[in-house]
């Protein structure tokens, strides 16, 4: 899991995972936004809390968290059929 802030275009599910605390989201094919994001990241990199980024990612995307979500979903579906 990443402990670094990231710059990403708005693809896949990244828009749901990315926020001002862990990176910068840019619109696809908007070069000016990407350039601004690079500039911002360079000048504001120190302001990102790497420990907070790591803790947030672990709380949402760790193996245990995802396994528990699947387990709950599976149990809900089983209960619906019985």
Number of C-alpha atoms within 10 A of each C-alpha: 10 11 17 15 21 16 16 17 16 16 11 7 8 12 14 8 13 17 13 9 14 22 18 22 21 19 13 12 10 10 11 11 16 19 12 13 19 16 12 12 18 10 10 10 16 9 10 17 14 17 11 13 18 16 14 16 16 16 12 12 14 14 11 12 13 13 12 12 12 12 12 12 12 12 11 11 11 10 9 8 6 5
